[in-house]
Amino acid sequence: MADLFKHPKTGVLYVRKAVPAAIRRANPKAPGEIKRSLGTKDRAEARRLAPEKMAEVEAELARLGAHPVRLTARQVEALAGDFYRDAVRGREDDPGTLEGAESSADAAADLAEDPAALVSDGLLSHYLTARGVVADDESRERLRESVARAVVETERLIALRAGGDYSPDANATRFPNWPATAPAAPAVVPFGELVETWKATARPAAKTLYDWPRKVAAFTAFLGHEDAAKVARDDVIRWRDAMLAEGLAPKTIADNRLAPLKAIMGSGVERGRLTVNPFEKVRVTAKANQRESKRAFRDSEVRTILTAASLEKRPLFRWVPWLCALTGARLSEVCQLRGKDVWQEEGVWAVHFSPEAGRLKNQQSERTVPIHSALIAQGFLAFVTDQGEGPLFRGVKPDRFGNRGGNGAKLLGRWVRSLGVDDPRIQPNHGWRHWLKARCGEAGVPDRVSDAITGHAPRTEGARYGTGEGMSLAAMAAQLEKVRVLGLPEDLGVFAK
């Protein structure tokens, strides 16, 4: 962790952080610590400035950790020799026709004048990664040129074999073997170091910052060690299989367990601290009869929930189900609404889902949605007026991240189940989005309109036109009014079937 350091002579405050031992072992020239001046002697001001300066410190740590090395000429030729032997081994016994082989040799010779056209970055990375080497840019270009020459030599040898010449290969002995120098002991890469690098570069939201290190801790507890450099793909597969055996849902494993580790270890690869990401291409599958089958609300269940909501006195239970049903909004989006987010525009009353009110899932989630007349008829606008400009559901306690959605979801989920809507295939709070989309489809509401209302990304590039801010509220409201809340009695102030 970082701390404030007071310069003994000037009194100016600094942030500083020790350079991990693993980085110092891999890079003997690395300093013992990195520090940045905050340019002030006032501790309150220093604490305000510290996060930005710490980001600079973390970036410097990441740069030191990558530590690209310069390859010697011998090492370059050894890697090119590895390529040559692999290429020849795969083709020498069955070289094809003489005409085809000679044509390939001529084409390779022509392309060799431009090594970048003949040798891809991916091919270079394959041979470097296999040796645990992070090469600097100059070394990679020298290696590219050597591999390009090896490509030409390969094609020429294959042309000889295609013509029946199997005399000893003169090139077979010209390449040195790897390692061209004594191999260094593999560096230890603590997971804690990767987490700090990820924090500095990804700038995650508070909830992610809290949650993902806990997932790392669960994985290291399973492994029995904290060295990310020792993790193999088999370790990841064992963890996945253990979680499946415990009964965790495949989607939970994929999204909430593997994805965080994949991202954090990916940052280690990006910074050169790791050579491979063992979480890449590890999938979670389940047999068809094991997959979770989710469904939307049925109209009878909607009638049950909304009838009960209309008789409620508590704001959370009274209005949130109706808002979710007729805006398709996520429960977290509704629970964080403020009075100032409800207004009239173009003669249409609307609710605005804004990141200023709280965290939204993605860019499409920020949107303005017309308020269905069924909500207005029940007195929703009067409720908003009574609450003022602040939170509409202030009775719901925010969680540690300041969000009301988490606790609101728990309370409403239990309430919905208590009404007898207890099919485990139903998500009691998320089912509204599916229900509204289905009703929009039945009512003939265009997909682009229902996508704009619910905050879904358009399905095609063409569908992006006419969505979002480019669509008038009046047009959206006219389409939304096609949706009727079926089967509810007229005395609740809503449309009856």
C-alpha positions in Angstrom: 0.0 0.0 0.0 1.1 3.6 -0.6 1.9 6.0 2.2 2.7 9.7 2.5 6.3 10.6 3.0 7.5 14.0 4.2 10.8 15.1 2.7 13.2 15.7 5.7 14.6 18.9 4.3 11.8 20.6 2.4 8.7 19.3 4.2 7.0 18.6 0.9 4.8 15.5 0.9 5.3 12.5 -1.4 3.5 9.3 -2.2 5.8 6.3 -2.4 5.6 2.5 -2.9 8.1 -0.2 -2.5 9.1 -2.1 -5.6 8.1 -5.8 -5.2 11.0 -8.1 -4.7 10.0 -10.1 -7.7 10.5 -7.1 -10.0 13.8 -6.3 -8.4 15.0 -9.9 -9.0 14.0 -9.7 -12.6 15.3 -6.2 -13.0 18.4 -5.6 -10.9 18.5 -1.9 -11.9 15.0 -1.3 -10.5 14.9 1.1 -7.5 13.9 0.0 -4.0 10.9 2.3 -4.1 9.1 4.7 -6.4 7.9 8.1 -5.2 6.2 11.2 -6.6 6.1 14.7 -5.2 2.6 16.0 -4.3 3.9 19.6 -4.4 2.4 20.5 -1.0 3.1 20.4 2.7 -0.6 20.3 3.6 -1.8 16.7 4.4 -5.4 17.3 3.5 -4.4 18.6 0.1 -1.9 15.8 -0.2 -4.6 13.2 0.4 -6.7 14.8 -2.3 -3.8 14.7 -4.8 -2.5 11.2 -3.8 -4.7 9.0 -6.0 -3.6 10.6 -9.3 0.0 10.5 -8.3 -0.3 6.9 -7.2 -1.6 6.0 -10.6 1.7 7.3 -12.0 3.6 5.2 -9.5 1.6 2.1 -10.5 2.2 2.8 -14.2 6.0 3.0 -13.5 5.8 -0.3 -11.5 4.1 -1.9 -14.5 6.7 -0.6 -16.8 9.5 -2.0 -14.6 7.8 -5.3 -14.3 7.5 -5.8 -18.1 11.3 -5.6 -18.4 11.9 -6.3 -22.1 15.3 -7.7 -22.8 17.8 -7.4 -25.6 18.5 -10.7 -27.4 22.0 -11.6 -28.3 22.8 -12.5 -31.9 23.3 -16.1 -30.8 19.8 -16.1 -29.2 18.2 -14.6 -32.3 19.7 -17.4 -34.5 18.7 -20.1 -32.0 15.1 -19.0 -32.1 15.2 -18.8 -35.9 16.7 -22.3 -35.9 13.7 -23.5 -33.8 11.4 -22.2 -36.5 13.4 -23.7 -39.3 13.5 -27.2 -37.7 9.8 -27.1 -36.9 8.9 -26.0 -40.5 11.1 -28.6 -42.2 9.9 -31.4 -39.9 6.4 -30.9 -40.9 7.0 -31.0 -44.7 10.3 -32.8 -45.5 8.8 -36.3 -45.8 6.1 -35.3 -48.2 7.2 -32.1 -50.0 4.6 -32.1 -52.8 5.3 -31.4 -56.5 8.5 -29.9 -57.7 6.6 -27.2 -59.6 4.7 -26.2 -56.5 7.7 -26.3 -54.3 9.8 -24.2 -56.6 7.0 -21.6 -56.9 6.8 -21.4 -53.1 10.6 -20.9 -52.9 10.5 -18.1 -55.5 7.6 -16.3 -53.7 9.4 -16.6 -50.3 12.5 -15.1 -51.8 10.6 -12.1 -53.2 8.8 -11.5 -49.9 12.0 -11.8 -47.8 12.9 -8.3 -49.0 10.0 -7.1 -46.7 10.3 -9.3 -43.5 7.2 -7.8 -42.0 5.1 -9.2 -44.9 6.6 -12.7 -44.5 6.8 -13.0 -40.7 3.9 -12.0 -38.5 4.0 -10.7 -35.0 2.0 -13.7 -33.9 4.7 -16.1 -35.2 7.4 -14.2 -33.3 5.4 -14.1 -30.1 4.9 -17.9 -30.4 8.6 -18.7 -30.3 9.4 -16.0 -27.7 6.6 -16.9 -25.4 7.6 -20.6 -25.6 11.0 -19.6 -24.2 9.6 -17.2 -21.5 11.2 -14.2 -23.2 9.9 -10.6 -23.4 12.1 -9.1 -26.2 12.6 -5.4 -26.8 11.5 -3.9 -30.1 15.0 -3.9 -31.7 15.4 -7.6 -30.8 12.1 -8.5 -32.3 13.0 -6.9 -35.6 16.3 -8.7 -35.8 14.5 -11.9 -35.0 11.9 -11.2 -37.7 14.7 -10.8 -40.3 16.4 -14.0 -39.2 13.1 -16.0 -39.3 12.4 -14.5 -42.8 15.8 -15.9 -44.0 14.9 -19.2 -42.4 11.6 -19.2 -44.3 13.5 -18.9 -47.6 15.9 -21.6 -46.6 13.0 -23.9 -45.7 11.3 -23.4 -49.0 14.5 -24.0 -50.9 15.1 -27.2 -49.0 11.6 -28.4 -49.7 12.1 -27.7 -53.4 15.3 -29.9 -53.3 13.3 -32.7 -51.5 10.5 -32.4 -54.1 13.1 -33.0 -56.8 14.3 -36.1 -55.1 17.4 -34.6 -53.4 17.6 -36.0 -49.8 21.3 -35.2 -49.2 22.3 -33.9 -45.8 20.9 -30.5 -45.0 23.7 -28.0 -44.6 21.4 -25.6 -42.6 20.7 -28.3 -40.0 24.0 -27.6 -38.2 24.3 -23.8 -38.7 21.8 -22.8 -36.1 22.8 -22.8 -32.4 20.5 -24.5 -29.9 18.5 -22.7 -27.3 19.2 -21.8 -24.6 22.1 -19.8 -26.0 22.8 -18.7 -22.4 22.1 -20.3 -19.1 18.4 -20.1 -18.2 17.5 -17.7 -15.4 15.4 -18.9 -12.5 11.7 -18.1 -13.2 10.6 -14.9 -11.5 7.9 -15.1 -8.9 4.8 -13.0 -9.8 2.6 -12.5 -6.7 -1.1 -12.2 -7.5 -1.1 -9.1 -5.2 1.2 -7.4 -7.7 -1.1 -8.2 -10.6 -4.1 -6.9 -8.7 -2.3 -3.6 -8.1 -1.4 -3.3 -11.7 -4.9 -4.1 -12.8 -6.3 -1.4 -10.4 -4.0 1.2 -11.8 -4.8 0.5 -15.4 -8.4 -0.5 -15.4 -9.7 2.1 -12.9 -12.5 -0.2 -11.9 -15.8 0.8 -10.2 -15.9 0.6 -6.4 -17.9 -2.6 -6.3 -15.6 -4.3 -8.8 -12.6 -3.0 -6.8 -14.1 -4.7 -3.7 -15.3 -7.9 -5.3 -12.6 -9.0 -7.8 -9.7 -9.3 -5.2 -12.0 -11.6 -3.2 -12.3 -13.8 -6.3 -8.5 -13.9 -6.6 -8.2 -14.9 -2.9 -10.6 -17.8 -3.5 -8.5 -19.0 -6.4 -5.2 -18.7 -4.5 -6.8 -20.6 -1.6 -7.7 -23.4 -4.0 -4.2 -23.4 -5.5 -2.4 -23.3 -2.1 0.1 -20.6 -3.3 0.1 -17.0 -4.6 2.5 -17.2 -7.5 0.7 -16.3 -10.7 3.7 -17.3 -12.8 3.2 -21.0 -11.7 -0.5 -21.2 -12.7 -1.1 -23.6 -15.6 -4.3 -24.1 -17.7 -4.8 -27.4 -15.9 -5.1 -25.5 -12.6 -7.8 -23.4 -14.0 -9.7 -26.4 -15.3 -9.4 -28.1 -11.9 -10.9 -25.0 -10.3 -13.7 -24.8 -12.8 -14.5 -28.5 -12.3 -14.5 -28.1 -8.5 -17.0 -25.3 -8.7 -19.2 -27.3 -11.0 -19.1 -30.2 -8.5 -20.1 -27.8 -5.8 -23.2 -27.0 -7.7 -22.4 -23.4 -8.9 -24.3 -22.4 -12.0 -22.2 -22.4 -15.2 -23.0 -18.8 -15.9 -21.9 -17.8 -12.3 -18.6 -19.6 -12.8 -18.0 -18.0 -16.2 -19.0 -14.5 -15.4 -18.3 -14.1 -11.6 -15.3 -16.4 -11.1 -13.3 -17.0 -14.3 -13.8 -13.6 -15.9 -12.2 -11.6 -13.1 -9.1 -13.8 -13.0 -8.9 -13.8 -16.8 -8.9 -9.9 -16.8 -6.4 -9.6 -14.0 -3.9 -12.1 -15.4 -4.5 -10.6 -18.8 -3.1 -7.3 -17.4 -0.1 -9.3 -16.3 0.5 -10.5 -19.9 0.0 -7.1 -21.3 2.6 -5.7 -19.0 5.1 -8.5 -19.7 5.0 -10.0 -16.1 3.4 -13.2 -17.5 4.0 -14.9 -20.8 0.6 -16.6 -21.1 -2.9 -16.2 -19.7 -4.0 -19.7 -18.5 -7.6 -18.5 -18.3 -7.8 -17.9 -22.1 -10.1 -20.3 -23.9 -11.3 -22.1 -20.7 -15.0 -22.5 -21.2 -17.8 -23.6 -18.9 -20.4 -25.9 -20.5 -23.3 -27.9 -19.1 -25.5 -30.7 -20.5 -28.8 -29.5 -21.8 -30.7 -30.9 -18.9 -28.4 -29.1 -16.5 -28.7 -25.7 -18.0 -30.7 -23.1 -16.2 -34.0 -22.4 -18.0 -35.1 -18.8 -17.3 -38.4 -17.5 -18.3 -40.3 -14.2 -18.3 -43.3 -13.5 -16.2 -46.7 -14.8 -17.4 -49.5 -12.3 -17.6 -51.2 -14.0 -14.7 -48.1 -13.5 -12.6 -47.8 -9.9 -13.7 -51.4 -9.4 -12.6 -50.7 -10.9 -9.2 -47.6 -8.7 -8.6 -49.0 -5.4 -9.9 -52.4 -5.9 -8.1 -50.5 -6.4 -4.8 -48.2 -3.4 -5.6 -51.2 -1.2 -6.2 -52.5 -2.0 -2.7 -49.1 -1.3 -1.0 -48.3 1.7 1.1 -44.6 1.3 1.2 -42.9 3.2 -1.7 -40.5 0.4 -2.7 -43.2 -2.2 -3.1 -45.8 0.3 -4.4 -43.9 1.9 -7.3 -40.8 -0.1 -8.2 -42.6 -3.1 -9.7 -44.8 -0.8 -11.8 -41.8 1.2 -13.0 -39.9 -1.9 -13.9 -42.9 -3.3 -15.8 -43.5 -0.2 -17.9 -40.0 1.1 -18.5 -38.2 -2.3 -18.7 -35.5 -0.7 -16.5 -33.3 -2.8 -14.2 -34.3 -2.8 -10.6 -31.0 -1.1 -9.6 -31.7 1.7 -12.1 -35.2 2.3 -10.6 -34.1 2.2 -7.0 -31.6 5.0 -7.5 -34.0 7.4 -9.2 -34.4 10.9 -7.8 -37.2 13.4 -8.0 -35.1 15.5 -10.3 -34.9 12.6 -12.8 -38.6 13.0 -13.6 -39.7 15.8 -15.8 -41.9 16.9 -18.7 -40.5 17.4 -22.2 -42.4 17.9 -25.5 -45.6 17.6 -23.4 -44.6 14.1 -22.3 -43.8 13.1 -18.8 -40.6 11.1 -18.7 -38.0 9.5 -16.4 -34.3 9.9 -17.0 -31.9 7.1 -16.1 -28.7 9.0 -15.4 -25.2 8.0 -14.1 -25.4 11.0 -11.8 -28.0 9.1 -9.8 -25.9 6.0 -9.6 -23.9 3.4 -11.5 -25.4 2.2 -14.8 -24.5 -1.0 -16.6 -23.3 0.4 -19.9 -23.6 3.4 -22.3 -27.0 2.4 -23.6 -28.4 2.4 -20.0 -28.4 6.2 -19.9 -31.7 7.1 -21.5 -34.9 9.0 -21.2 -38.1 6.9 -21.2 -41.7 8.2 -21.4 -43.9 7.4 -18.4 -46.8 5.1 -19.3 -50.3 6.6 -18.7 -51.1 3.7 -16.4 -48.5 5.0 -13.9 -49.7 8.6 -14.2 -53.3 7.5 -13.6 -52.2 5.8 -10.4 -50.7 9.0 -9.0 -47.0 8.4 -9.6 -46.4 12.1 -10.4 -47.9 13.1 -7.1 -45.6 10.7 -5.3 -42.6 12.2 -7.0 -43.7 15.7 -6.0 -44.0 14.6 -2.4 -40.4 13.3 -2.4 -38.8 16.5 -3.7 -35.7 16.4 -5.9 -33.9 13.8 -3.8 -34.0 10.0 -3.8 -37.5 8.6 -4.5 -36.8 5.4 -2.4 -34.8 6.9 0.4 -36.3 4.3 2.8 -34.0 1.6 1.1 -30.7 1.6 2.8 -27.7 2.0 0.4 -25.1 -0.7 0.4 -21.4 -0.1 1.1 -21.0 1.4 -2.4 -23.8 3.8 -2.0 -26.3 1.8 -4.2 -29.8 1.1 -3.2 -30.3 -1.6 -5.8 -28.7 -4.4 -3.9 -30.9 -4.1 -0.8 -33.9 -3.2 -2.9 -33.5 -6.4 -4.9 -33.4 -8.6 -1.8 -36.5 -7.0 -0.3 -38.5 -7.1 -3.5 -37.3 -10.6 -4.4 -38.6 -11.9 -1.1 -41.8 -10.0 -1.5 -42.5 -11.3 -5.0 -41.9 -14.9 -3.8 -44.3 -14.3 -0.9 -47.1 -13.6 -3.4 -46.8 -17.1 -4.7 -44.7 -16.3 -7.7 -42.1 -18.8 -6.7 -41.0 -20.6 -9.9 -37.2 -20.8 -9.6 -37.0 -20.2 -13.3 -38.2 -16.7 -12.8 -35.9 -13.9 -11.9 -38.3 -11.9 -9.7 -36.6 -8.6 -10.4 -35.2 -9.0 -13.9 -38.2 -10.8 -15.4 -39.8 -7.4 -16.1 -37.4 -6.6 -18.9 -38.3 -9.9 -20.7 -42.0 -9.3 -20.1 -42.0 -5.8 -21.5 -40.0 -6.7 -24.6 -42.4 -9.6 -25.3 -45.4 -7.3 -24.9 -43.8 -4.7 -27.1 -43.3 -7.3 -29.8 -46.9 -8.5 -29.6 -48.2 -4.9 -29.8 -46.2 -4.2 -32.9 -43.7 -1.8 -31.3 -40.6 -1.7 -33.5 -37.5 -3.3 -32.1 -35.5 -0.1 -32.3 -38.1 1.6 -30.1 -38.3 -1.1 -27.5 -34.5 -1.2 -27.5 -34.3 2.5 -26.8 -36.9 2.2 -24.0 -35.2 -0.7 -22.2 -31.6 0.4 -22.9 -30.6 -2.6 -25.1 -28.0 -2.2 -27.7 -29.5 -2.2 -31.3 -29.2 -5.6 -33.0 -27.7 -4.2 -36.2 -25.8 -1.1 -37.3 -28.8 0.0 -39.3 -31.0 -0.1 -36.3 -28.8 2.4 -34.5 -30.4 5.1 -36.7 -33.5 6.6 -35.0 -32.6 5.4 -31.5 -31.6 7.3 -28.4 -31.5 11.0 -28.5 -32.5 11.1 -32.2 -36.0 9.7 -31.4 -38.7 12.0 -30.1 -40.2 11.3 -26.7 -43.7 11.8 -28.2 -43.0 9.0 -30.8 -41.6 6.7 -28.1 -44.7 7.5 -25.8 -47.1 6.7 -28.6 -45.5 3.3 -29.1 -45.3 2.5 -25.4 -49.0 3.2 -25.0 -49.7 0.2 -27.2 -48.6 -1.9 -24.3 -51.6 -2.7 -22.0 -51.3 -4.2 -18.5 -53.7 -7.1 -19.1 -56.4 -8.3 -16.8 -56.2 -5.7 -14.0 -59.5 -4.2 -12.7 -60.4 -0.7 -13.9 -60.7 0.7 -10.3 -56.9 0.5 -10.0 -56.7 3.2 -12.6 -55.1 1.1 -15.3 -56.2 -0.2 -18.7 -58.3 -3.3 -18.5 -58.3 -6.1 -21.0 
